[in-house]
Amino acid sequence: MEILIQQLFNGLTIGSVYSLVALGLTLVYGILHVPNFAHGAIYMIGGYVTLTMMVYAGLSYWLAMIISVLVVGTLALLMERLIFHPLRNSISINSMIAAIGMLLFLEAFAQLFWGPDYREMPTPYNEVVNVLGLTLTVQRILIVVAAIAVMVLLYVFLKKTFIGRTIIALSQNREGAFLVGINANKVAMLTFFIAGALAAIAASLTSPINLVFPGMGHLVILKAFVIIIIGGMGSVPGAIVGGYILGFSESIGATYISSDYKDIIAFVLLIIILSIKPNGIFAKGEH
């Protein structure tokens, strides 16, 4: 039972990170209506910026994370203005190719600027605590608490504020949003900034327990795509629930089946759920 509870907490930790990345991806999908393959590279840049600010600039963990959010959010905003906005009226395949090109560019830039080596990010939260017989690190507790807090704030922002509702309106119908006076360009820029900020937060939270390297976004973005498909393309609740479903499944599967097959579980889960719900769990056509 202790092992099961321990793995459930590990699944909660993994799922929190997956949900943050998938949330940014699903918000961008609502604007582009095509998957942003460069989102994994955005996640990777977020880890590197936080690492650089801590190691080379000597900043605190939280200040480094804030700078990472601003830098990566701005990078995502510029990506929307310079790459995706000019392609908004072209066929979808053009935006997909542009996203793949941006992915390759950012990875090459990371290798050139930071090098190909694996880096370890320091953290002030390395302490180990015992809670109800469980051995937990403060960093893992921080990941869960911070991720849930960010997701709650994002949900309140989208549902309770005028600007948040304009993002939802634009994702539902771009032309209709124009007709009712919504500045779709500004909303698209804000959406990309939020998506970049979410990726930066996720990378900053999880990098101290993993490693920072140019390819760190590959597996994360693949699983984020699985999550938004499972949850329903364009569904914010679906991205959150799908992230935790995948996190728990991986953690339990690695313990009771084999850790060698941990990364395959995401795709097995995708097949099973889509066999039952072909449009995803929360798909309602809102995208």
Order of alpha helices (4+ residues) and beta strands (2+ residues): alpha-alpha-alpha-alpha-beta-beta-alpha-alpha-alpha-alpha-alpha-alpha-alpha
